[in-house]
Amino acid sequence: MLSDTPVAVDRGGYRDTVTPWEEPAWRAEVLAWVRAGFTAHGLRPTGRWRARLRPWSVLLRLEVEEHGAVWFKANPPAGAFEGGLTAALARWVPGHVLEPLAVDTGRGWSLLPDGGPLLRDVLAREAVAPGTWEELVRQYAAVQHALAPRAGDIARLGVPAVPTAALPGVLDRLDDTPQASPERAALRALRPRLTDWCAELDALGVPDSLDHADLHEGQVFHPAPGRFTFFDWGDAVVAHPFAGLAVPARRAAGHHGPRVLPRLRDAYLEPWTDTGRTTVELRRAVSIAWRLSALNRAAAYGRVFPAVTGTAGAATARAGARCLLELLDEPPL
């Protein structure tokens, strides 16, 4: 039987975070829904489970016999599309994503199988060659390339659609504080150049697709050499796909140094060589999209539970502001 009480509740650095978890009726509904999902799939819970609470999600790790663990995730309203998106991706790009055991799109709930070891855990216990990162971004790009014809379908699932031409407006919405600072002044001075970069990127003609927008080593399962499973799509947008390279490439450079970046870029671009663009044009698009990726990543910090305020709300706001300032950095490629 599944216990009504977790063995541990992890709030991380967000001690005053208010999520639906604080409501006993909500917790009871979740456990009833999870039990129904277990029954439908013939899973037998051990009774032990843990809760992880963050401003942007409620995550439960539920131990089950013979299968290790199953995960429940609740998204805030602004990210409630994730369950439906994950289910659709399992149909459209099977083998590259998790296939949900159950989804409630109205409530933003998902029940997910375990995907094996995280790439983060693999990196912690063994040396990983740069080629592993190259294969990761190559497979991710192949997924994006395959999904480009479905960009409209993905947007209809509720995933925010942010075409390149709309990015100056994203900056205007994010930079709405009257506070004066050298950084704010620099961002506002960058506005005309931002418009030019967007126009240049648009003119290169690479179609919009799904951008995970936060594809680091904690968002990728690595169950076997050459195999990667992408998950945690709550920050996703329909946008220029090349913006998705910045996060994994930065993480790879953190492990292996900046010398790996050109190889990662070219591995990422392999699936896109059929677009009719030259290598020079594709590399230029990567450079522009790398810089512009800061905008949608900064905007994603606003996708938190409505009741998140206090120090937790301030912490997420600061993180979003730091991300936005990356727009000022010269791309390393």
C-alpha positions as CSV (number, residue, x, y, z in Angstrom):
1,M,0.0,0.0,0.0
2,L,1.1,3.6,-0.6
3,S,1.5,5.4,2.6
4,D,-0.3,8.7,3.2
5,T,2.9,10.2,4.5
6,P,6.3,10.7,2.8
7,V,9.5,9.6,4.5
8,A,11.1,13.0,3.7
9,V,10.2,16.4,2.3
10,D,12.9,18.3,0.6
11,R,12.4,22.0,0.3
12,G,15.9,22.8,-0.8
13,G,16.8,26.5,-0.4
14,Y,13.1,27.5,-0.6
15,R,12.0,27.0,2.9
16,D,9.0,29.4,2.6
17,T,7.8,28.1,-0.7
18,V,4.0,27.8,-0.9
19,T,2.8,25.2,-3.3
20,P,-0.4,23.1,-3.5
21,W,1.4,20.6,-1.3
22,E,0.4,22.7,1.7
23,E,-3.3,21.8,1.1
24,P,-4.3,18.4,2.7
25,A,-7.2,18.0,0.2
26,W,-4.8,18.5,-2.7
27,R,-2.4,15.9,-1.3
28,A,-5.2,13.4,-0.9
29,E,-6.3,13.9,-4.5
30,V,-2.8,13.4,-5.7
31,L,-2.3,10.1,-3.8
32,A,-5.7,8.8,-5.0
33,W,-4.7,9.6,-8.6
34,V,-1.3,8.0,-8.2
35,R,-2.8,4.9,-6.7
36,A,-5.2,4.6,-9.7
37,G,-2.2,5.0,-12.0
38,F,-0.4,2.2,-10.1
39,T,-3.4,-0.1,-10.4
40,A,-3.8,0.6,-14.1
41,H,-0.2,-0.5,-14.8
42,G,0.0,-3.3,-12.3
43,L,2.6,-1.6,-10.1
44,R,3.0,-2.5,-6.5
45,P,4.2,0.4,-4.3
46,T,6.5,-0.3,-1.4
47,G,4.8,2.4,0.6
48,R,8.0,4.6,0.7
49,W,8.0,7.9,-1.1
50,R,9.7,11.3,-0.9
51,A,8.5,14.8,-1.8
52,R,10.6,17.5,-3.4
53,L,9.1,21.0,-3.3
54,R,10.2,23.9,-5.4
55,P,8.6,27.1,-6.6
56,W,8.2,25.6,-10.1
57,S,7.1,22.0,-9.3
58,V,6.0,19.4,-6.8
59,L,7.9,16.2,-7.4
60,L,7.3,12.8,-5.7
61,R,9.6,9.9,-5.9
62,L,7.5,6.7,-5.2
63,E,9.2,3.4,-4.7
64,V,7.6,0.4,-6.5
65,E,8.5,-3.2,-6.4
66,E,10.6,-4.6,-9.3
67,H,10.6,-1.2,-11.1
68,G,12.7,0.9,-8.7
69,A,10.7,4.2,-8.7
70,V,7.9,6.1,-10.4
71,W,7.7,9.9,-10.4
72,F,4.7,12.2,-9.9
73,K,5.1,15.8,-11.1
74,A,2.8,18.7,-10.6
75,N,3.5,21.8,-12.7
76,P,2.3,25.4,-12.0
77,P,-0.4,26.7,-14.3
78,A,2.1,28.4,-16.6
79,G,3.8,25.1,-17.1
80,A,0.8,22.8,-17.0
81,F,1.4,21.9,-20.7
82,E,4.3,19.6,-19.7
83,G,2.3,16.4,-19.2
84,G,0.5,16.7,-22.6
85,L,3.7,17.7,-24.3
86,T,5.6,14.7,-22.9
87,A,2.8,12.4,-24.0
88,A,2.9,13.9,-27.5
89,L,6.6,13.6,-27.7
90,A,6.5,10.0,-26.8
91,R,4.4,9.5,-29.9
92,W,6.4,11.8,-32.2
93,V,9.9,11.0,-31.2
94,P,9.7,7.7,-29.3
95,G,12.9,6.5,-27.6
96,H,14.2,10.0,-27.0
97,V,11.8,11.0,-24.2
98,L,9.9,9.3,-21.3
99,E,6.5,7.8,-22.1
100,P,4.1,8.9,-19.3
101,L,2.2,6.3,-17.3
102,A,-0.6,8.8,-16.8
103,V,-1.3,12.5,-17.5
104,D,-3.9,14.9,-16.3
105,T,-3.6,17.9,-18.6
106,G,-6.2,19.9,-16.8
107,R,-4.4,19.7,-13.5
108,G,-0.8,19.7,-14.9
109,W,0.0,16.3,-13.4
110,S,2.2,13.5,-14.8
111,L,3.1,10.1,-13.6
112,L,6.4,9.0,-15.2
113,P,8.6,5.9,-15.2
114,D,12.2,6.1,-14.0
115,G,14.6,6.7,-16.9
116,G,17.7,5.2,-15.4
117,P,20.8,7.1,-14.2
118,L,21.0,10.8,-14.9
119,L,23.9,12.1,-16.9
120,R,24.8,14.2,-13.8
121,D,25.2,11.0,-11.8
122,V,27.3,9.3,-14.5
123,L,29.6,12.4,-14.6
124,A,30.0,12.2,-10.8
125,R,31.3,8.6,-10.8
126,E,33.3,8.3,-14.0
127,A,35.3,10.2,-16.6
128,V,33.2,11.1,-19.7
129,A,34.8,12.0,-22.9
130,P,33.8,15.1,-24.9
131,G,32.3,12.8,-27.5
132,T,29.5,11.9,-25.1
133,W,28.4,15.6,-25.1
134,E,28.7,15.7,-28.9
135,E,26.4,12.7,-29.2
136,L,24.0,14.3,-26.7
137,V,23.6,17.5,-28.7
138,R,23.5,15.6,-32.0
139,Q,20.6,13.5,-30.8
140,Y,18.9,16.6,-29.3
141,A,19.2,18.4,-32.6
142,A,17.8,15.4,-34.4
143,V,14.7,15.5,-32.1
144,Q,14.3,19.3,-32.8
145,H,14.7,18.7,-36.5
146,A,12.1,16.0,-36.5
147,L,9.7,18.2,-34.5
148,A,10.0,21.3,-36.7
149,P,7.0,20.4,-38.9
150,R,5.0,20.0,-35.7
151,A,5.7,23.4,-34.2
152,G,2.1,24.5,-34.6
153,D,0.8,21.3,-33.0
154,I,3.2,21.8,-30.0
155,A,2.0,25.4,-29.6
156,R,-1.6,24.2,-29.5
157,L,-0.7,22.0,-26.5
158,G,-0.1,25.3,-24.6
159,V,3.7,25.5,-25.0
160,P,4.6,29.2,-25.4
161,A,5.4,30.2,-28.9
162,V,8.1,32.9,-29.1
163,P,9.2,33.5,-32.7
164,T,12.5,35.3,-33.1
165,A,10.7,38.5,-34.2
166,A,8.9,38.6,-30.8
167,L,12.1,38.5,-28.7
168,P,12.5,42.3,-28.4
169,G,9.1,42.3,-26.8
170,V,10.3,39.7,-24.3
171,L,13.1,42.0,-23.3
172,D,10.7,44.9,-22.9
173,R,8.4,42.8,-20.6
174,L,11.3,41.4,-18.5
175,D,13.1,44.8,-18.2
176,D,10.2,46.7,-16.7
177,T,11.8,47.9,-13.5
178,P,12.3,51.7,-13.0
179,Q,15.5,51.0,-11.1
180,A,18.6,52.4,-12.6
181,S,21.8,50.4,-12.7
182,P,24.7,50.0,-15.1
183,E,23.4,46.6,-16.2
184,R,19.9,47.9,-16.9
185,A,21.3,50.8,-18.9
186,A,23.4,48.3,-20.9
187,L,20.4,46.1,-21.6
188,R,18.4,49.1,-22.8
189,A,21.3,50.4,-24.9
190,L,21.4,46.9,-26.6
191,R,17.8,47.1,-27.7
192,P,18.4,48.4,-31.3
193,R,21.1,45.7,-31.8
194,L,18.7,43.1,-30.5
195,T,16.2,44.0,-33.2
196,D,19.0,43.7,-35.9
197,W,20.1,40.3,-34.6
198,C,16.5,39.0,-34.6
199,A,16.1,40.2,-38.2
200,E,19.3,38.5,-39.3
201,L,18.4,35.2,-37.6
202,D,15.0,35.3,-39.1
203,A,16.5,35.9,-42.6
204,L,18.6,32.7,-42.3
205,G,15.3,30.8,-42.5
206,V,15.8,27.9,-40.0
207,P,12.2,27.0,-38.9
208,D,11.0,27.2,-35.3
209,S,10.8,24.0,-33.3
210,L,10.8,22.9,-29.7
211,D,13.5,24.3,-27.5
212,H,13.9,22.6,-24.1
213,A,15.5,25.8,-22.8
214,D,17.2,24.2,-19.8
215,L,18.9,21.0,-21.1
216,H,21.6,20.4,-18.5
217,E,23.0,17.1,-17.2
218,G,20.3,16.9,-14.6
219,Q,17.6,16.9,-17.3
220,V,19.0,14.0,-19.3
221,F,19.0,10.3,-18.5
222,H,22.0,8.4,-19.7
223,P,21.2,4.7,-19.3
224,A,23.8,3.3,-21.6
225,P,26.7,4.5,-23.9
226,G,25.2,6.5,-26.8
227,R,21.7,6.6,-25.3
228,F,20.0,9.7,-24.0
229,T,16.5,10.4,-22.8
230,F,15.4,14.0,-22.6
231,F,12.9,15.0,-19.9
232,D,11.6,17.9,-17.7
233,W,10.0,20.1,-20.4
234,G,8.4,22.7,-18.1
235,D,10.6,25.5,-19.4
236,A,10.1,24.6,-23.1
237,V,9.1,27.1,-25.8
238,V,8.4,26.9,-29.5
239,A,11.2,29.1,-30.8
240,H,14.4,29.1,-32.8
241,P,15.8,25.7,-32.1
242,F,19.5,26.7,-32.1
243,A,18.9,28.6,-28.8
244,G,18.8,25.1,-27.2
245,L,22.5,24.5,-27.7
246,A,23.7,27.1,-25.2
247,V,22.9,25.3,-21.9
248,P,24.4,21.8,-22.7
249,A,27.4,23.4,-24.5
250,R,28.2,25.6,-21.5
251,R,28.0,22.5,-19.2
252,A,30.3,20.6,-21.5
253,A,32.8,23.4,-21.5
254,G,32.7,23.5,-17.7
255,H,33.9,19.9,-17.7
256,H,36.3,19.9,-20.7
257,G,37.2,23.6,-21.3
258,P,36.1,25.9,-24.1
259,R,38.1,24.0,-26.7
260,V,35.2,21.5,-27.0
261,L,32.7,24.2,-28.2
262,P,33.4,24.2,-31.9
263,R,33.1,20.4,-32.0
264,L,29.8,20.5,-30.1
265,R,28.5,23.2,-32.4
266,D,29.3,21.2,-35.5
267,A,27.9,18.0,-34.0
268,Y,24.7,19.9,-33.2
269,L,24.4,21.2,-36.7
270,E,24.7,17.9,-38.5
271,P,21.0,17.2,-38.6
272,W,20.4,20.7,-39.9
273,T,22.6,20.5,-43.0
274,D,19.6,19.6,-45.2
275,T,18.1,23.1,-44.7
276,G,19.8,24.5,-47.7
277,R,22.0,26.8,-45.6
278,T,25.8,26.9,-45.9
279,T,28.0,25.9,-43.0
280,V,28.9,29.5,-42.6
281,E,25.3,30.5,-42.4
282,L,24.4,27.8,-39.9
283,R,27.3,28.7,-37.6
284,R,26.3,32.3,-37.7
285,A,22.8,31.3,-36.7
286,V,24.2,29.4,-33.7
287,S,26.1,32.5,-32.6
288,I,23.1,34.8,-32.7
289,A,20.7,32.2,-31.2
290,W,23.2,31.5,-28.4
291,R,23.0,35.1,-27.2
292,L,19.3,35.4,-27.7
293,S,18.7,32.2,-25.7
294,A,19.0,34.3,-22.5
295,L,15.6,35.9,-23.1
296,N,13.4,32.8,-23.1
297,R,15.4,31.2,-20.3
298,A,15.0,34.3,-18.2
299,A,11.3,34.4,-18.9
300,A,10.9,30.8,-17.7
301,Y,11.7,31.9,-14.2
302,G,8.2,33.4,-14.1
303,R,6.6,30.0,-14.4
304,V,6.1,29.4,-10.7
305,F,3.1,28.6,-8.5
306,P,1.0,31.7,-8.0
307,A,1.4,31.6,-4.2
308,V,5.2,31.7,-4.4
309,T,6.3,35.0,-2.7
310,G,8.7,36.0,0.0
311,T,12.3,34.8,-0.1
312,A,11.4,32.0,-2.6
313,G,9.8,34.5,-5.0
314,A,12.7,36.9,-4.6
315,A,15.2,34.1,-5.3
316,T,13.6,33.1,-8.5
317,A,13.3,36.7,-9.6
318,R,17.1,37.2,-9.0
319,A,17.9,34.0,-10.9
320,G,15.8,35.3,-13.8
321,A,17.6,38.7,-13.7
322,R,21.0,37.0,-13.7
323,C,20.0,35.0,-16.7
324,L,18.7,38.1,-18.6
325,L,22.1,39.7,-18.1
326,E,23.7,37.0,-20.2
327,L,22.3,38.8,-23.2
328,L,25.2,41.2,-22.7
329,D,27.8,38.5,-23.1
330,E,29.6,37.9,-26.4
331,P,28.8,34.4,-27.6
332,P,31.9,32.0,-27.3
333,L,31.2,30.7,-30.9
